[in-house]
Amino acid sequence: MSERDEPLDEQLDSTTPWQALRAFTDARLALGRAGTSLPTREVLKFAQAHAAARDAVWTPANFGPLLAAWPGTLEIRSQAGDRAEYLRRPDLGRRLHPDSAALLESLGAPAPDVLIVVGDGLSAAALEHAPALLRELLPLLGDLSVRLLLAWQCRVALADRAGELLRARSSLMLLGERPGLSSFDSLGAYLTFAPRVGRLDSERNCVSNVRPGGLEIPEAARRVAYLLRASLRRGLSGVELKDESGQVLGDRQAAPPLE
């Protein structure tokens, strides 16, 4: 059988120089063709990726694993009443619901060094990585006091009001990022020093694309811990705070208790 008569998969493996690059990226390279169109298998893969992205946006969050690992963790919510309103009204996802605000005001707990809010964001699938990230991150925070909250229908800025009410020195929002066609389960980590309503995006640091196949969880935890400590030490976050975490952190200390 001549090379021209070989099945398309074998032609791609043997004659397409770009094929080897597919081992290093999720980008759609060397897809082949069937006449002037894509091969059927690539059309189906694209449809599958599109469906996974839509499902990640619309599927309700599952906080079960987080509640199992850290029982008694408080849940809060934004002013978005449901998923449809959350998607139509990003502004409501940034505002804390009055009931949740009252709950936080009533706690009367000591102000934490770090408020960690885990939210659904735009990808419920990304929450699968949150427990592993927290298990890696908490030991790196050492003697810093930490409070954990879970948030429904939330955007990044929801942590500003929550942190303001709890008088937190800094906040860390972990939430699902907007899904793409090659990454529907990316988790983002957004750090803000002295959180309060009105903080700008330029006053935050972001560690993004935390997932298998993206930024691996141990490395993400190391970067976030470095930024948190540097932020608290220097009293700032955002464009003035650079990630200079190239050096390896010291030995892990005991994980701080979650309040």
C-alpha positions as CSV (number, residue, x, y, z in Angstrom):
1,M,0.0,0.0,0.0
2,S,1.4,3.4,-1.0
3,E,1.8,6.3,1.5
4,R,-1.1,8.0,-0.3
5,D,-3.4,5.0,0.3
6,E,-2.6,4.9,4.1
7,P,-5.3,5.8,6.6
8,L,-5.2,9.4,7.6
9,D,-4.0,8.7,11.2
10,E,-1.0,6.9,9.8
11,Q,-0.3,9.7,7.2
12,L,-0.3,12.2,10.1
13,D,2.0,10.1,12.2
14,S,4.5,9.6,9.3
15,T,4.3,12.6,7.1
16,T,3.2,15.6,9.1
17,P,6.1,17.5,10.7
18,W,3.9,19.3,13.2
19,Q,2.5,16.1,14.7
20,A,5.2,15.8,17.3
21,L,4.3,19.2,18.7
22,R,1.0,17.8,19.9
23,A,2.8,16.1,22.7
24,F,3.7,19.5,24.2
25,T,0.4,21.5,23.9
26,D,-3.3,21.2,24.0
27,A,-3.6,23.6,21.0
28,R,-5.2,22.1,17.9
29,L,-2.2,21.4,15.7
30,A,-1.8,19.0,12.7
31,L,-5.5,18.1,12.6
32,G,-5.3,16.8,9.1
33,R,-8.1,17.3,6.5
34,A,-10.7,15.4,4.6
35,G,-10.9,17.3,1.3
36,T,-11.4,20.9,2.2
37,S,-12.8,20.1,5.7
38,L,-11.5,18.7,9.0
39,P,-11.6,14.9,9.6
40,T,-14.7,13.7,11.3
41,R,-12.8,12.7,14.5
42,E,-11.5,16.3,14.9
43,V,-14.9,17.8,14.4
44,L,-16.2,15.4,17.1
45,K,-13.3,16.3,19.4
46,F,-14.1,20.0,19.0
47,A,-17.8,19.4,19.7
48,Q,-16.9,17.4,22.8
49,A,-14.6,20.2,24.1
50,H,-17.3,22.8,23.5
51,A,-19.8,20.7,25.4
52,A,-17.3,20.3,28.3
53,A,-16.8,24.1,28.5
54,R,-20.6,24.7,28.5
55,D,-21.1,22.1,31.2
56,A,-18.4,23.6,33.3
57,V,-20.2,26.9,33.3
58,W,-23.7,25.6,33.9
59,T,-23.1,22.7,36.3
60,P,-23.7,23.6,40.0
61,A,-20.7,23.7,42.2
62,N,-19.9,20.7,44.4
63,F,-18.4,21.8,47.7
64,G,-18.8,18.3,49.2
65,P,-15.1,17.4,49.2
66,L,-14.1,20.7,50.7
67,L,-16.7,20.4,53.5
68,A,-15.6,16.8,54.1
69,A,-12.0,17.9,54.5
70,W,-12.8,21.1,56.5
71,P,-16.1,20.4,58.4
72,G,-18.0,23.4,59.5
73,T,-16.7,25.8,56.9
74,L,-19.1,28.7,56.4
75,E,-20.9,29.1,53.0
76,I,-21.7,32.6,51.7
77,R,-23.3,33.8,48.4
78,S,-23.5,36.7,46.1
79,Q,-26.6,38.7,45.1
80,A,-27.0,36.6,42.0
81,G,-30.1,34.6,42.5
82,D,-29.3,31.7,40.2
83,R,-26.8,30.7,37.5
84,A,-28.6,32.4,34.7
85,E,-28.6,35.7,36.6
86,Y,-25.0,35.2,37.6
87,L,-24.0,34.9,33.9
88,R,-26.2,37.9,32.8
89,R,-25.2,40.2,35.7
90,P,-21.5,40.0,36.6
91,D,-22.0,42.9,38.9
92,L,-24.3,40.9,41.2
93,G,-21.6,38.2,41.4
94,R,-19.3,40.8,42.9
95,R,-21.7,41.8,45.7
96,L,-22.1,40.0,48.9
97,H,-25.7,39.0,49.7
98,P,-27.1,40.9,52.7
99,D,-27.7,37.6,54.6
100,S,-24.1,36.6,54.1
101,A,-22.8,40.0,55.1
102,A,-24.9,39.8,58.3
103,L,-23.4,36.3,59.0
104,L,-19.9,37.5,58.7
105,E,-20.5,40.6,60.8
106,S,-21.9,38.4,63.6
107,L,-18.9,36.2,63.9
108,G,-16.8,38.5,66.1
109,A,-13.7,36.3,65.4
110,P,-10.1,37.6,65.4
111,A,-9.1,39.1,62.1
112,P,-7.2,36.5,60.0
113,D,-4.0,37.2,58.2
114,V,-5.4,35.4,55.2
115,L,-9.0,35.0,54.2
116,I,-9.3,32.2,51.6
117,V,-12.6,32.1,49.7
118,V,-13.2,29.2,47.4
119,G,-15.9,30.1,44.8
120,D,-17.6,28.4,41.9
121,G,-16.8,31.2,39.4
122,L,-17.2,30.2,35.8
123,S,-16.2,26.6,36.1
124,A,-17.5,24.2,38.6
125,A,-15.2,21.5,37.3
126,A,-12.2,23.6,38.5
127,L,-13.3,23.0,42.1
128,E,-12.0,19.5,41.9
129,H,-8.5,20.9,42.2
130,A,-9.2,23.1,45.2
131,P,-8.8,20.5,48.0
132,A,-5.4,19.4,46.7
133,L,-4.3,23.0,46.3
134,L,-5.3,23.9,49.8
135,R,-3.5,20.8,51.2
136,E,-0.3,22.0,49.5
137,L,-0.8,25.6,50.3
138,L,-1.7,25.6,54.0
139,P,1.6,24.1,55.3
140,L,3.5,26.8,53.4
141,L,1.7,29.5,55.2
142,G,3.2,28.5,58.5
143,D,2.2,30.7,61.4
144,L,-0.2,32.9,59.4
145,S,-3.8,32.7,60.7
146,V,-6.3,31.5,58.0
147,R,-10.1,31.5,57.6
148,L,-11.8,29.6,54.9
149,L,-15.2,30.4,53.3
150,L,-17.1,28.8,50.4
151,A,-18.9,31.1,48.0
152,W,-21.8,30.5,45.6
153,Q,-22.3,32.4,42.3
154,C,-19.2,34.5,43.0
155,R,-16.8,36.7,41.1
156,V,-13.3,37.7,42.3
157,A,-14.4,40.9,43.9
158,L,-16.7,39.1,46.3
159,A,-13.7,38.5,48.5
160,D,-13.2,42.3,48.9
161,R,-16.4,42.7,50.9
162,A,-16.0,39.5,52.8
163,G,-12.4,40.4,53.7
164,E,-13.4,43.9,54.7
165,L,-16.1,42.6,57.1
166,L,-13.7,40.1,58.7
167,R,-10.9,42.7,58.8
168,A,-8.6,40.3,57.0
169,R,-5.1,41.5,56.3
170,S,-5.2,39.8,52.8
171,S,-7.7,37.7,50.8
172,L,-7.1,34.8,48.4
173,M,-10.0,33.9,46.0
174,L,-9.8,30.5,44.5
175,L,-12.4,30.1,41.7
176,G,-13.1,28.5,38.4
177,E,-11.8,30.5,35.5
178,R,-13.6,31.1,32.2
179,P,-13.3,27.7,30.4
180,G,-11.7,27.4,27.0
181,L,-11.8,24.7,24.4
182,S,-8.6,23.1,25.6
183,S,-9.0,23.8,29.4
184,F,-12.5,23.6,31.0
185,D,-11.2,23.1,34.5
186,S,-8.7,25.8,35.2
187,L,-8.6,27.2,38.7
188,G,-7.5,30.7,39.3
189,A,-6.0,32.2,42.5
190,Y,-6.4,36.0,43.1
191,L,-4.6,37.7,45.9
192,T,-5.5,41.1,47.3
193,F,-3.8,43.0,50.2
194,A,-6.2,44.8,52.6
195,P,-9.3,43.7,50.8
196,R,-12.1,46.3,50.7
197,V,-14.9,47.2,48.3
198,G,-13.6,49.3,45.4
199,R,-10.3,47.5,45.0
200,L,-9.1,47.6,41.3
201,D,-7.9,44.6,39.3
202,S,-4.5,46.3,39.1
203,E,-4.3,45.8,42.9
204,R,-4.5,42.0,42.7
205,N,-2.1,39.3,41.8
206,C,-3.2,36.3,39.9
207,V,-1.9,32.7,39.6
208,S,-3.9,31.2,36.8
209,N,-4.4,27.9,34.9
210,V,-4.0,25.7,38.0
211,R,-4.8,22.2,36.7
212,P,-3.2,19.0,35.5
213,G,-1.8,19.9,32.1
214,G,-1.4,23.5,33.2
215,L,0.3,24.9,36.2
216,E,0.8,21.9,38.5
217,I,-0.7,22.2,42.0
218,P,2.6,22.0,44.0
219,E,4.1,24.8,41.9
220,A,0.9,26.9,42.1
221,A,0.9,26.5,45.9
222,R,4.5,27.6,46.1
223,R,3.9,30.7,44.0
224,V,0.7,31.7,46.0
225,A,2.5,31.2,49.3
226,Y,5.4,33.4,48.2
227,L,3.0,36.1,47.0
228,L,1.0,36.1,50.2
229,R,4.0,36.3,52.4
230,A,5.6,39.1,50.3
231,S,2.3,41.0,50.2
232,L,1.9,40.9,54.0
233,R,5.5,41.9,54.5
234,R,5.5,44.8,52.1
235,G,1.9,45.9,52.6
236,L,0.8,45.8,49.0
237,S,-0.4,43.6,46.1
238,G,-1.0,44.0,42.4
239,V,1.3,45.5,39.8
240,E,3.8,46.6,42.4
241,L,4.2,43.0,43.7
242,K,6.2,40.7,41.4
243,D,6.4,37.0,41.5
244,E,10.1,36.4,42.4
245,S,9.5,32.9,43.8
246,G,12.3,31.3,41.8
247,Q,14.1,30.2,44.9
248,V,12.8,27.1,46.7
249,L,10.8,27.8,49.9
250,G,12.1,26.4,53.1
251,D,10.9,23.3,54.9
252,R,7.1,23.2,55.4
253,Q,5.8,24.0,58.8
254,A,2.7,22.7,60.4
255,A,-0.5,23.7,58.7
256,P,-2.2,26.7,60.4
257,P,-5.6,25.9,61.9
258,L,-8.6,27.0,59.8
259,E,-11.0,29.1,61.8
